[in-house]
Amino acid sequence: MKRIEVLLSLMLVMVAGLTATSYVSATPSADFTEMNG
């Protein structure tokens, strides 16, 4: 059962990374730097 949990966590991380990259690419770099501080 541990293997299933690891796979699920990996999938969640991959999805989060994809959404983050797509959001960054969709948002202008100037806006992104302003949001980061």
Secondary structure, 3 states (H helix, E strand, C coil): CHHHHHHHHHHHHHHHHHHHHHHHHHCCHHHHHHHHC
